[in-house]
Amino acid sequence: MYTQKDLLLQSAARLYTLGVDLEGARETLRQLVSMQMPYDSPQMIAALQNFEELEMQWKELERQHLGLKTQ
């Protein structure tokens, strides 16, 4: 059985990994904007959807992590 400390460390590791993925998605958006890609292009829409999905996952995981910290 996992201890509270184990769960907190696992949560922190997942947050870090997800944060790296989120920053990669953000950078992809920056590159598309700098290439003056139209906002309604399939590439821009897909990149934005990917970023928003990762951001939602990040926020939920962060909420759970902070909940573990306060216990």
Distance bins in CASP14 RR format, pairs under 12 A and 6 or more apart:
PFRMAT RR
TARGET T0000
AUTHOR 0000-0000-0000
RMODE 2
METHOD distances of the structure
MODEL  1
1 7 0 0 0 0 0 1 0 0 0 0 0
2 8 0 0 0 0 1 0 0 0 0 0 0
2 9 0 0 0 0 1 0 0 0 0 0 0
2 10 1 0 0 1 0 0 0 0 0 0 0
2 11 0 0 0 0 0 1 0 0 0 0 0
2 68 0 0 0 0 0 1 0 0 0 0 0
3 9 0 0 0 0 1 0 0 0 0 0 0
3 10 0 0 0 0 0 1 0 0 0 0 0
3 68 0 0 0 0 0 1 0 0 0 0 0
3 71 0 0 0 0 0 1 0 0 0 0 0
4 10 0 0 0 0 0 1 0 0 0 0 0
4 11 0 0 0 0 0 1 0 0 0 0 0
4 67 0 0 0 0 0 1 0 0 0 0 0
4 68 1 0 0 1 0 0 0 0 0 0 0
4 69 0 0 0 0 1 0 0 0 0 0 0
4 70 0 0 0 0 0 1 0 0 0 0 0
4 71 1 0 0 1 0 0 0 0 0 0 0
5 11 0 0 0 0 0 1 0 0 0 0 0
5 12 0 0 0 0 0 1 0 0 0 0 0
5 68 0 0 0 0 1 0 0 0 0 0 0
5 69 0 0 0 0 0 1 0 0 0 0 0
5 71 0 0 0 0 0 1 0 0 0 0 0
6 12 0 0 0 0 0 1 0 0 0 0 0
6 13 0 0 0 0 0 1 0 0 0 0 0
6 68 0 0 0 0 0 1 0 0 0 0 0
7 13 0 0 0 0 0 1 0 0 0 0 0
7 14 0 0 0 0 0 1 0 0 0 0 0
7 64 0 0 0 0 1 0 0 0 0 0 0
7 65 0 0 0 0 1 0 0 0 0 0 0
7 67 0 0 0 0 0 1 0 0 0 0 0
7 68 1 0 1 0 0 0 0 0 0 0 0
7 69 0 0 0 0 0 1 0 0 0 0 0
7 71 0 0 0 0 1 0 0 0 0 0 0
8 14 0 0 0 0 0 1 0 0 0 0 0
8 15 0 0 0 0 0 1 0 0 0 0 0
8 64 0 0 0 0 0 1 0 0 0 0 0
8 65 1 0 0 1 0 0 0 0 0 0 0
8 66 0 0 0 0 0 1 0 0 0 0 0
8 67 0 0 0 0 1 0 0 0 0 0 0
8 68 1 0 1 0 0 0 0 0 0 0 0
8 69 1 0 0 1 0 0 0 0 0 0 0
8 70 0 0 0 0 0 1 0 0 0 0 0
8 71 0 0 0 0 1 0 0 0 0 0 0
9 15 0 0 0 0 0 1 0 0 0 0 0
9 16 0 0 0 0 0 1 0 0 0 0 0
9 65 0 0 0 0 0 1 0 0 0 0 0
9 68 0 0 0 0 1 0 0 0 0 0 0
9 69 0 0 0 0 0 1 0 0 0 0 0
10 16 0 0 0 0 0 1 0 0 0 0 0
10 17 0 0 0 0 0 1 0 0 0 0 0
10 61 0 0 0 0 0 1 0 0 0 0 0
10 64 0 0 0 0 0 1 0 0 0 0 0
10 65 0 0 0 0 1 0 0 0 0 0 0
10 68 0 0 0 0 1 0 0 0 0 0 0
11 17 0 0 0 0 0 1 0 0 0 0 0
11 18 0 0 0 0 0 1 0 0 0 0 0
11 60 0 0 0 0 0 1 0 0 0 0 0
11 61 1 0 0 1 0 0 0 0 0 0 0
11 62 0 0 0 0 1 0 0 0 0 0 0
11 63 0 0 0 0 0 1 0 0 0 0 0
11 64 1 0 0 1 0 0 0 0 0 0 0
11 65 1 0 1 0 0 0 0 0 0 0 0
11 66 0 0 0 0 1 0 0 0 0 0 0
11 67 0 0 0 0 1 0 0 0 0 0 0
11 68 1 0 1 0 0 0 0 0 0 0 0
11 69 0 0 0 0 1 0 0 0 0 0 0
11 71 0 0 0 0 0 1 0 0 0 0 0
12 18 0 0 0 0 0 1 0 0 0 0 0
12 19 0 0 0 0 0 1 0 0 0 0 0
12 61 0 0 0 0 1 0 0 0 0 0 0
12 62 0 0 0 0 0 1 0 0 0 0 0
12 64 0 0 0 0 0 1 0 0 0 0 0
12 65 1 0 0 1 0 0 0 0 0 0 0
12 66 0 0 0 0 0 1 0 0 0 0 0
12 68 0 0 0 0 1 0 0 0 0 0 0
12 69 0 0 0 0 1 0 0 0 0 0 0
13 19 0 0 0 0 0 1 0 0 0 0 0
13 20 0 0 0 0 0 1 0 0 0 0 0
13 61 0 0 0 0 0 1 0 0 0 0 0
13 65 0 0 0 0 0 1 0 0 0 0 0
14 20 0 0 0 0 0 1 0 0 0 0 0
14 21 0 0 0 0 0 1 0 0 0 0 0
14 57 0 0 0 0 1 0 0 0 0 0 0
14 58 0 0 0 0 1 0 0 0 0 0 0
14 60 0 0 0 0 0 1 0 0 0 0 0
14 61 1 0 0 1 0 0 0 0 0 0 0
14 62 0 0 0 0 0 1 0 0 0 0 0
14 64 0 0 0 0 1 0 0 0 0 0 0
14 65 0 0 0 0 1 0 0 0 0 0 0
14 68 0 0 0 0 0 1 0 0 0 0 0
15 21 0 0 0 0 0 1 0 0 0 0 0
15 22 0 0 0 0 1 0 0 0 0 0 0
15 54 0 0 0 0 0 1 0 0 0 0 0
15 57 0 0 0 0 1 0 0 0 0 0 0
15 58 1 0 0 1 0 0 0 0 0 0 0
15 59 0 0 0 0 0 1 0 0 0 0 0
15 60 0 0 0 0 0 1 0 0 0 0 0
15 61 1 0 1 0 0 0 0 0 0 0 0
15 62 1 0 0 1 0 0 0 0 0 0 0
15 63 0 0 0 0 0 1 0 0 0 0 0
15 64 0 0 0 0 1 0 0 0 0 0 0
15 65 1 0 1 0 0 0 0 0 0 0 0
15 66 0 0 0 0 0 1 0 0 0 0 0
15 68 0 0 0 0 0 1 0 0 0 0 0
15 69 0 0 0 0 0 1 0 0 0 0 0
16 22 0 0 0 0 0 1 0 0 0 0 0
16 23 0 0 0 0 0 1 0 0 0 0 0
16 58 0 0 0 0 0 1 0 0 0 0 0
16 61 0 0 0 0 0 1 0 0 0 0 0
16 62 0 0 0 0 0 1 0 0 0 0 0
16 65 0 0 0 0 0 1 0 0 0 0 0
17 23 0 0 0 0 0 1 0 0 0 0 0
17 24 0 0 0 0 0 1 0 0 0 0 0
17 54 0 0 0 0 0 1 0 0 0 0 0
17 57 0 0 0 0 0 1 0 0 0 0 0
17 58 0 0 0 0 0 1 0 0 0 0 0
17 61 0 0 0 0 1 0 0 0 0 0 0
18 24 0 0 0 0 0 1 0 0 0 0 0
18 25 0 0 0 0 0 1 0 0 0 0 0
18 53 0 0 0 0 0 1 0 0 0 0 0
18 54 1 0 0 1 0 0 0 0 0 0 0
18 55 0 0 0 0 1 0 0 0 0 0 0
18 56 0 0 0 0 0 1 0 0 0 0 0
18 57 1 0 1 0 0 0 0 0 0 0 0
18 58 1 0 1 0 0 0 0 0 0 0 0
18 59 0 0 0 0 0 1 0 0 0 0 0
18 60 0 0 0 0 1 0 0 0 0 0 0
18 61 1 0 0 1 0 0 0 0 0 0 0
18 62 0 0 0 0 1 0 0 0 0 0 0
18 64 0 0 0 0 0 1 0 0 0 0 0
18 65 0 0 0 0 0 1 0 0 0 0 0
19 25 0 0 0 0 1 0 0 0 0 0 0
19 26 0 0 0 0 1 0 0 0 0 0 0
19 27 0 0 0 0 0 1 0 0 0 0 0
19 51 0 0 0 0 0 1 0 0 0 0 0
19 54 1 0 0 1 0 0 0 0 0 0 0
19 55 0 0 0 0 1 0 0 0 0 0 0
19 57 0 0 0 0 1 0 0 0 0 0 0
19 58 1 0 0 1 0 0 0 0 0 0 0
19 59 0 0 0 0 0 1 0 0 0 0 0
19 61 0 0 0 0 1 0 0 0 0 0 0
19 62 0 0 0 0 1 0 0 0 0 0 0
20 26 0 0 0 0 0 1 0 0 0 0 0
20 27 0 0 0 0 0 1 0 0 0 0 0
20 54 0 0 0 0 0 1 0 0 0 0 0
20 58 0 0 0 0 0 1 0 0 0 0 0
21 27 0 0 0 0 0 1 0 0 0 0 0
21 28 0 0 0 0 0 1 0 0 0 0 0
21 50 0 0 0 0 1 0 0 0 0 0 0
21 51 0 0 0 0 1 0 0 0 0 0 0
21 53 0 0 0 0 0 1 0 0 0 0 0
21 54 1 0 1 0 0 0 0 0 0 0 0
21 55 0 0 0 0 0 1 0 0 0 0 0
21 57 0 0 0 0 1 0 0 0 0 0 0
21 58 0 0 0 0 1 0 0 0 0 0 0
21 61 0 0 0 0 0 1 0 0 0 0 0
22 28 0 0 0 0 0 1 0 0 0 0 0
22 29 0 0 0 0 0 1 0 0 0 0 0
22 50 0 0 0 0 1 0 0 0 0 0 0
22 51 1 0 0 1 0 0 0 0 0 0 0
22 52 0 0 0 0 0 1 0 0 0 0 0
22 53 0 0 0 0 1 0 0 0 0 0 0
22 54 1 0 1 0 0 0 0 0 0 0 0
22 55 1 0 0 1 0 0 0 0 0 0 0
22 56 0 0 0 0 0 1 0 0 0 0 0
22 57 0 0 0 0 1 0 0 0 0 0 0
22 58 1 0 1 0 0 0 0 0 0 0 0
22 59 0 0 0 0 0 1 0 0 0 0 0
22 61 0 0 0 0 0 1 0 0 0 0 0
22 62 0 0 0 0 0 1 0 0 0 0 0
23 29 0 0 0 0 0 1 0 0 0 0 0
23 30 0 0 0 0 0 1 0 0 0 0 0
23 51 0 0 0 0 0 1 0 0 0 0 0
23 54 0 0 0 0 1 0 0 0 0 0 0
23 55 0 0 0 0 0 1 0 0 0 0 0
23 58 0 0 0 0 0 1 0 0 0 0 0
24 30 0 0 0 0 1 0 0 0 0 0 0
24 31 0 0 0 0 1 0 0 0 0 0 0
24 47 0 0 0 0 0 1 0 0 0 0 0
24 50 0 0 0 0 1 0 0 0 0 0 0
24 51 0 0 0 0 1 0 0 0 0 0 0
24 54 0 0 0 0 1 0 0 0 0 0 0
24 55 0 0 0 0 0 1 0 0 0 0 0
25 31 0 0 0 0 0 1 0 0 0 0 0
25 32 0 0 0 0 0 1 0 0 0 0 0
25 46 0 0 0 0 0 1 0 0 0 0 0
25 47 1 0 0 1 0 0 0 0 0 0 0
25 48 0 0 0 0 1 0 0 0 0 0 0
25 49 0 0 0 0 1 0 0 0 0 0 0
25 50 1 0 1 0 0 0 0 0 0 0 0
25 51 1 0 1 0 0 0 0 0 0 0 0
25 52 0 0 0 0 1 0 0 0 0 0 0
25 53 0 0 0 0 1 0 0 0 0 0 0
25 54 1 0 1 0 0 0 0 0 0 0 0
25 55 0 0 0 0 1 0 0 0 0 0 0
25 56 0 0 0 0 0 1 0 0 0 0 0
25 57 0 0 0 0 0 1 0 0 0 0 0
25 58 0 0 0 0 0 1 0 0 0 0 0
26 32 0 0 0 0 0 1 0 0 0 0 0
26 33 0 0 0 0 0 1 0 0 0 0 0
26 47 0 0 0 0 1 0 0 0 0 0 0
26 48 0 0 0 0 0 1 0 0 0 0 0
26 50 0 0 0 0 0 1 0 0 0 0 0
26 51 1 0 0 1 0 0 0 0 0 0 0
26 52 0 0 0 0 0 1 0 0 0 0 0
26 54 0 0 0 0 1 0 0 0 0 0 0
26 55 0 0 0 0 1 0 0 0 0 0 0
26 58 0 0 0 0 0 1 0 0 0 0 0
27 33 0 0 0 0 0 1 0 0 0 0 0
27 34 0 0 0 0 0 1 0 0 0 0 0
27 47 0 0 0 0 1 0 0 0 0 0 0
27 50 0 0 0 0 0 1 0 0 0 0 0
27 51 0 0 0 0 1 0 0 0 0 0 0
28 34 0 0 0 0 0 1 0 0 0 0 0
28 35 0 0 0 0 0 1 0 0 0 0 0
28 37 0 0 0 0 0 1 0 0 0 0 0
28 43 0 0 0 0 1 0 0 0 0 0 0
28 44 0 0 0 0 1 0 0 0 0 0 0
28 46 0 0 0 0 1 0 0 0 0 0 0
28 47 1 0 1 0 0 0 0 0 0 0 0
28 48 0 0 0 0 1 0 0 0 0 0 0
28 49 0 0 0 0 0 1 0 0 0 0 0
28 50 1 0 0 1 0 0 0 0 0 0 0
28 51 1 0 0 1 0 0 0 0 0 0 0
28 54 0 0 0 0 0 1 0 0 0 0 0
29 35 0 0 0 0 0 1 0 0 0 0 0
29 37 0 0 0 0 1 0 0 0 0 0 0
29 39 0 0 0 0 0 1 0 0 0 0 0
29 43 0 0 0 0 0 1 0 0 0 0 0
29 44 1 0 0 1 0 0 0 0 0 0 0
29 45 0 0 0 0 0 1 0 0 0 0 0
29 46 0 0 0 0 0 1 0 0 0 0 0
29 47 1 0 1 0 0 0 0 0 0 0 0
29 48 1 0 0 1 0 0 0 0 0 0 0
29 49 0 0 0 0 0 1 0 0 0 0 0
29 50 0 0 0 0 1 0 0 0 0 0 0
29 51 1 0 1 0 0 0 0 0 0 0 0
29 52 0 0 0 0 0 1 0 0 0 0 0
29 54 0 0 0 0 0 1 0 0 0 0 0
29 55 0 0 0 0 0 1 0 0 0 0 0
30 37 0 0 0 0 0 1 0 0 0 0 0
30 44 0 0 0 0 0 1 0 0 0 0 0
30 47 0 0 0 0 1 0 0 0 0 0 0
30 48 0 0 0 0 0 1 0 0 0 0 0
30 51 0 0 0 0 0 1 0 0 0 0 0
31 37 0 0 0 0 1 0 0 0 0 0 0
31 43 0 0 0 0 0 1 0 0 0 0 0
31 44 0 0 0 0 0 1 0 0 0 0 0
31 47 0 0 0 0 1 0 0 0 0 0 0
32 38 0 0 0 0 1 0 0 0 0 0 0
32 39 0 0 0 0 1 0 0 0 0 0 0
32 40 0 0 0 0 0 1 0 0 0 0 0
32 41 0 0 0 0 1 0 0 0 0 0 0
32 42 0 0 0 0 0 1 0 0 0 0 0
32 43 1 0 0 1 0 0 0 0 0 0 0
32 44 1 0 1 0 0 0 0 0 0 0 0
32 45 0 0 0 0 0 1 0 0 0 0 0
32 46 0 0 0 0 1 0 0 0 0 0 0
32 47 1 0 1 0 0 0 0 0 0 0 0
32 48 0 0 0 0 1 0 0 0 0 0 0
32 50 0 0 0 0 0 1 0 0 0 0 0
32 51 0 0 0 0 0 1 0 0 0 0 0
33 39 0 0 0 0 1 0 0 0 0 0 0
33 41 0 0 0 0 0 1 0 0 0 0 0
33 43 0 0 0 0 0 1 0 0 0 0 0
33 44 0 0 0 0 1 0 0 0 0 0 0
33 47 0 0 0 0 1 0 0 0 0 0 0
33 48 0 0 0 0 0 1 0 0 0 0 0
33 51 0 0 0 0 0 1 0 0 0 0 0
35 41 0 0 0 0 0 1 0 0 0 0 0
35 43 0 0 0 0 1 0 0 0 0 0 0
35 44 0 0 0 0 1 0 0 0 0 0 0
35 47 0 0 0 0 0 1 0 0 0 0 0
36 44 0 0 0 0 0 1 0 0 0 0 0
37 43 1 0 0 1 0 0 0 0 0 0 0
37 44 1 0 1 0 0 0 0 0 0 0 0
37 45 0 0 0 0 0 1 0 0 0 0 0
37 46 0 0 0 0 0 1 0 0 0 0 0
37 47 0 0 0 0 1 0 0 0 0 0 0
37 48 0 0 0 0 0 1 0 0 0 0 0
38 44 1 0 0 1 0 0 0 0 0 0 0
38 45 0 0 0 0 1 0 0 0 0 0 0
39 45 0 0 0 0 1 0 0 0 0 0 0
39 47 0 0 0 0 0 1 0 0 0 0 0
39 48 0 0 0 0 1 0 0 0 0 0 0
40 46 0 0 0 0 0 1 0 0 0 0 0
40 48 0 0 0 0 0 1 0 0 0 0 0
41 47 0 0 0 0 1 0 0 0 0 0 0
41 48 0 0 0 0 0 1 0 0 0 0 0
42 48 0 0 0 0 0 1 0 0 0 0 0
42 49 0 0 0 0 0 1 0 0 0 0 0
43 49 0 0 0 0 0 1 0 0 0 0 0
43 50 0 0 0 0 0 1 0 0 0 0 0
44 50 0 0 0 0 0 1 0 0 0 0 0
44 51 0 0 0 0 0 1 0 0 0 0 0
45 51 0 0 0 0 0 1 0 0 0 0 0
45 52 0 0 0 0 0 1 0 0 0 0 0
46 52 0 0 0 0 0 1 0 0 0 0 0
46 53 0 0 0 0 0 1 0 0 0 0 0
47 53 0 0 0 0 0 1 0 0 0 0 0
47 54 0 0 0 0 0 1 0 0 0 0 0
48 54 0 0 0 0 0 1 0 0 0 0 0
48 55 0 0 0 0 0 1 0 0 0 0 0
49 55 0 0 0 0 0 1 0 0 0 0 0
49 56 0 0 0 0 0 1 0 0 0 0 0
50 56 0 0 0 0 0 1 0 0 0 0 0
50 57 0 0 0 0 0 1 0 0 0 0 0
51 57 0 0 0 0 0 1 0 0 0 0 0
51 58 0 0 0 0 0 1 0 0 0 0 0
52 58 0 0 0 0 0 1 0 0 0 0 0
52 59 0 0 0 0 0 1 0 0 0 0 0
53 59 0 0 0 0 0 1 0 0 0 0 0
53 60 0 0 0 0 0 1 0 0 0 0 0
54 60 0 0 0 0 0 1 0 0 0 0 0
54 61 0 0 0 0 0 1 0 0 0 0 0
55 61 0 0 0 0 0 1 0 0 0 0 0
55 62 0 0 0 0 0 1 0 0 0 0 0
56 62 0 0 0 0 0 1 0 0 0 0 0
56 63 0 0 0 0 0 1 0 0 0 0 0
57 63 0 0 0 0 0 1 0 0 0 0 0
57 64 0 0 0 0 0 1 0 0 0 0 0
58 64 0 0 0 0 0 1 0 0 0 0 0
58 65 0 0 0 0 0 1 0 0 0 0 0
59 65 0 0 0 0 0 1 0 0 0 0 0
59 66 0 0 0 0 0 1 0 0 0 0 0
60 66 0 0 0 0 0 1 0 0 0 0 0
60 67 0 0 0 0 0 1 0 0 0 0 0
61 67 0 0 0 0 0 1 0 0 0 0 0
61 68 0 0 0 0 0 1 0 0 0 0 0
62 68 0 0 0 0 0 1 0 0 0 0 0
62 69 0 0 0 0 0 1 0 0 0 0 0
63 69 0 0 0 0 0 1 0 0 0 0 0
63 70 0 0 0 0 0 1 0 0 0 0 0
64 70 0 0 0 0 0 1 0 0 0 0 0
64 71 0 0 0 0 0 1 0 0 0 0 0
65 71 0 0 0 0 0 1 0 0 0 0 0
END
